[in-house]
Amino acid sequence: MKHRLLTLTSPLTLRPLPSPIPSTTHRTLTTTTASTPHPQPQQPQQQQQQQQQQPRPHPTKRPLADLSPTELNSYWDTQAPTASQLAYADKVFTPSRHSPIKLWTLAKFRTTPISSTTPEVAFLGRSNVGKSSLLNNLMGAEVCYTSSKPGRTTTMNAFGIGGTKGGESKVVLLDMPGYGKGSRTEWGDEIMKYLNKRKQLRRTFILIDGLHGIKRSDLNMLELFREYAIPHQVIVSKVDKILAKRRNQVMSGVTEANILGVRKSLRDLKAIIQPVGRSEGPPALGEILTCSSSVSGNHGDHLGMSAIRWAILAAAGYDGRMEVRVDRQSDGEGGSIAADADVPSAEAESKRETRWDFS
């Protein structure tokens, strides 16, 4: 480093070399009475200085923007999205006058709108796992309240995405209260009612803290999802903490060793979310996504956002052509709902209510 600094500063501190330009021309350039000067060629020292000042790519690191979805995510039961599918998802989530919009905020499940046919996905996680920050980054707007103190989200909050003038939203995202520290038992009761009974729900995304790892409260929630056949998928937040200890280390790029560290963490997590020999119910979707609200990936977007947007649209039944793949069936309340492979079964919807201690 010392040698490099001396190399950068040496052209400024060394004695001036003899100029290759004739002295008469030099006087012409420095006097106000001279005739039109001839263009002065750039000196070799100046060219060398400019080349040295340009940032050089790290020889062993790759920029985050160059990473493909399969390098920081894990797909084994599903197909990784293509570049065109990721672009389609980003387009649907592009903010406009009609997206995102806040649809409703409710504390009780019995007051949720029953006439809507728009597919819904819910986001759940421990307090301070970064859920509200993730939703803000996904939607491209600060619509969810964020705080460093746990327990700030106390109600179920629904946001419409992909809407147009005079049209309904393409999908609804729900920001749920967190479980664990700062939570309350009554919040958990209402959340479990929603997860068990809401016919519009297509998938629940559960966030696992990449910095602190999976906790007992996360394991309990995964067991409940399996027991009550609630379709769910795992997202690992704060993946930058797995890639490196400090943020500036990640911003300069990642090494193959960093990527392998993430891959190992995802393999270990796979054995937990899809346990072998357990028969309490269907496990999580065979796809683990990662994200970070602290560092940027492609096009200046936060890391992992495009892949999560595509997973949301895929759960809602969209295939990349702005059409939703649904079969209409009666919901028993005068309306209709969208049914596809991600809709909970009739047995799951009729499961009894359960109490989950969120405190």
N, C-alpha and C positions, 0 to 999 in steps of 0.2 A: 504494500500500500504506500509506504514511504517513497519507494522508487517511482511509483505511478504519479504521486503528487509532484515530485520533482520534475518528472517529464512534462506534466501539464503546465507548470509554472516557469520552466526554463526559458521558453521563448520570450518571456516578459522581463527576466532578470539578467540574462546574458548581455554582453556588450553587443551593440548593433553590428551586424555584418556589413561588409561593403555592398552598397545598393547596386543591383544590376542595371539600374536606369541611369543614363548619363546625368551629370550634375546640372547641365543646363535645363534639362527637362524637370528635374527636381525643383529648381528655382522657379520654373514656370508654374508649377503646381502650388507653390506657397506664396506667390505674390499676386496682388490684385490687378496689376497692370499688364499681366502676361496675356499672350494670345490663347486661343482655344487649346487646352491641354490634350495630349494623346492619352488614351486609356492606359492606366498603370497595371501591368500584369501582376497577378497575385504571387507573392513570394512563397517559396517552398515551405518556409517556417509557418506561415499563416495557414496554408493548406493542412499541414500536419497538425496544427493546433485545433482546427475545426474538426478533423477526423477523430482526434483524441477526446473532444468534448461531447461527441455524439454517444448516446447510451448504447452499450453493446449488450446483446442478449447473453444471459447466463449460459455457460457452456453445458451445464447439466440439468437445467431447469426448463420446464415448459410453461408458457403462459396459460392461465386458467381458461382463457377464451378458446384455446386450441383443444381442450379436453372434450371427448365425446360423452354422451350420456352413459355408455356402458362402463366407463372408467371410474366414475364416482357413484354409480348406482348399480343395483344388482337385479337382473331379470333372469328368472329360471322357469316360471310358469307362464310368462307373457313375453311378447316381442318388444324389444326396445324401439322407441319411436324414431321415425326417419326425420331427416332435415325438413322436409316439406310439412310433416305433421307438427313438428315443433313450431315452425313458422305460422301454421294455421292456428295453433293454440295461442301464440303471442298476439295474433291479430284479433282473435275473439276477446282477449283480455285487455286490449288497448283501451285506455280511458277515453270517454266521450261525454257528451251532455247527458246521455242516457245510461251510462255504465262507468263505474259501479253506482248503484243506488241503494239506499237503505230501505228495506221493505218493512221490517217490523222488529220490535224489541219486546220480548215477553219473558216473564218469570215463571209462568205456569203453562204446562203443556196443553191443558184443556182450552186455552185461549188461542192456540195456533190456528191460522187459516186452514179450512178443510177443503175449499173449492179449488185450490191451486193444483195445476197439473205439471208445473215446472219441476224437473228433477232437482233434488237437493243433495248436497254433500256436507258433512259436519266435520269440524276440526276440534280435536280434544287432546289434552295433554296436562302434565303437571303444571302447577303454578310456576310462572317465570321460565317456562321452557322456550319461549319465543314465539308462541302461537299467534298473538295479535300482530307482531312485527312481520311474521311470515305472510299473513293475510294482506297486510298493507302492501307488501312488496308484490304479491301475486296480482292484486287489483290495480297497482300503480297509483294508489291514492291513500292518503292518511285518513282512513275512515274508521279504523278500530282504535280504541283507546289503549295506549301502551304505558307501562309504568315499571319501574324497577322493584316496586313493592308487590308481593304476591296477593292474589285475591281481588284485583281491581275489576275484573270482568265478572259481574254478578248476575247477568241475564243472558238469555239466548238471543243473539243478534243475527238477523238475516240480511244478506246483501245480494242484489241481482247483478248478474254479469252478462254482457253481450246483448243488451237490449237496444232497440232502435226506436225511433219516434213512432209512437202509436202501437208498438209491439211489445210482447212480453220478453223477459230476460231468457237467455238460453239455459242458464243454470243458476242455482241459488247456493251461496256459501254461508255456512253458519259458524259463527264464533261462539264457542261454548265456554262457560266458566271452567277454570282449571280445577283439578283435584289435587289433594295433598295440603301443603301448608297454606293457610289463609282461606281455605274453602269451608263450606258448610254442608251438613248432611242434607238439608232440604234442597240444595242445588243439585246434589247427586240424584235425589229421588226424581226430580223433574227431568233431568237429563236422561235417566234410564227409561222413563216413560216415553220420551221422544224417540230414543233409539229402538225401543221395542215396538212402538205402535205407529210411527210416522210412515205412511205408505209412500210418500214422495221421496223418502231417503234412499239413496242408491249406494252410498259408501260412507264410512267413517274413517277419517285419517287421524291416526294417533301419533303424536310427536314424541320422540325419545331424545333426551338431551345427549348430544354427542360429547359434551365436556364431562358430565358426571356419570354417564352411562345409564343403563336400565336399573330402575329401583323396584322395591317391593310393590309400591302402589301401581307401577306400570304393569307388573306381572299379574296383579289382581285384576286390573282392567282387561288385560288380554284374556284371562280366564273367563271373565264375564262375557266377553264378546263371543268366545267359542261356545260357552254354555247356552247362550241365547241366540246363537246363529246370526249374529250381527255382522254383515260384510264389513271388513276393515282392512286397512293397509297401513304400514308403518313408514314414517318419514323420520330420518335422523337429522335433527337440527344442529346448528353450530359445528358443521363438519370442518370448518377452518381450524377448530381446536384440535381435531384429529390430525390434520395435515401438518400443522406446525404449532409451536408454543406461542409464537407472537404473530400478530396480524401482518406486520411489515415483511415477515418471512414468506407468507403466503402471497402477498401482493406482487412480489418479485418473481413468482412462478413456483412450480412444484416439481420435485424430482420423482423418478420412478419408485424410489423407496417410500416417499410420502403416499403415492397412490396405492402401493402394495399394503401399506398400513391401514388405509381405509378399506381396501378389499378384505383384509383379514377381519377387521371389526364387523363388516357386513356378514361374513361367513359365520362368525360366532353368533351374531344376532339371528341369523336364519334358523339355527338349531333351537332358538328360544321361541320364536314366533310360529314355527311349524314343528312342534315337538313330536318326536317319534314315540309311538306306543300310547299316546293319549287319546281318549275316546269321548271327551266331553262335548265335542262339536267341531265344526269346520274351522281350520286355522286361518291365519291372515293370508291375504293374497300373496302369491309368490313373486313379489316385486318390492324391493326396498329402495326408497329414494333418499337423497341427501340434499341439504340446502344450507345456506348461510346468509344471514341478514347483515353481515359485516363486510364481506368482500364481493367484488363484482366478477361476473363471468362474461358471457357473450353479450355484445352490443351495449356494454355498460350496465346490464341488468344484474341483479343479485344472483349469486351462484345457485344453480339448480331450479330456478323459477320455471323455465320453459318445460322441463320434464314433468314438474308437478302440475302445471296447467294442462298438459296433455292428459295426464292421469285423471284429472277431474273431468275433462270432457269425455274421455273413454268410459269412465264410470257412469256418466249421464247418458251414454249411448250414442255420442257423436262419433262419426268416422272420418272427419276431415272434409266433408262436403256440405257443411252447414245444414245437415239433415240429421234428425235424431231417429235412431232405430228403435221403434217401440211397437208394441201391440197394445191396443186399447182394451181394457177390461173394466167392468164396473167396480167401484170402490164401496158399494153398498150405501152411499150417502148421496146419490143423485148425480155424482160426478164421474170422472174417469181418471185413471192413473196410467202412467207409462210402466210397462213391464218388460224386462229383459233379463239377461243372465245375472245381473247384479241386484235384482230386486229380492228382498227377503222372502222366504217361503211362507206359506200360510201358517205352518207350524210355528215359525219364528214370530210372526205377527200376533199370534194368539197366546204367546207365552205370558205367564203371570207377571205381575209387577214385582219388582225387586227393590230392596233398599240397599243402597251402596253408601257407605260412610265416606264422604268426601272430606271430612274434617281431619 
